[in-house]
Amino acid sequence: EIAKSFGAPNDIVYEKDDVSAYKVVIAPAFEMLDSALVQKWMNYVRQGGNLVLTIRTGVKNRWGHIFHSGWSGPVYPLIDATISDFDQLLPYAKGKIEYNSNTYTWNTWADLVTANKPENEPAHYADQFYAGKAAVVTNKIGKGTVTYIGVYTDDLKLERDVLRKVY
């Protein structure tokens, strides 16, 4: 829906579909996955695809069990980062994120992400306990990129701006 808002064409594809013809694939909150899907995504990116992952991607295996490798551990090779924790704020509280000289607010969900290369952290939490942790990370693999959006903002403006940059 966000990509549609700025005129990007959209198709719904399923994990078994061939996505090689797509320049951008968005896998929103893709909670349950396995190593075969991670490898498929890795191959897609290496060949020049741009993969966008969002909060809660890869937290559970196919049987609904949380991975022992850390929160969203199976996607760490894709995002070249780790997720140390996640949080939600009370309904009346707001947190801030800075990205490209703009400030965004969040409340519902925040992954605390640390990229292995600090230059791969374009957006950061700007206040409270979360200050300095990444909210968005990018990683180049082969000819493509992986972008992990680790926050759900109040008005989705951050997500829209990040997707615009990917497109």
Disulfide bonds with the S-S distance in Angstrom:
none
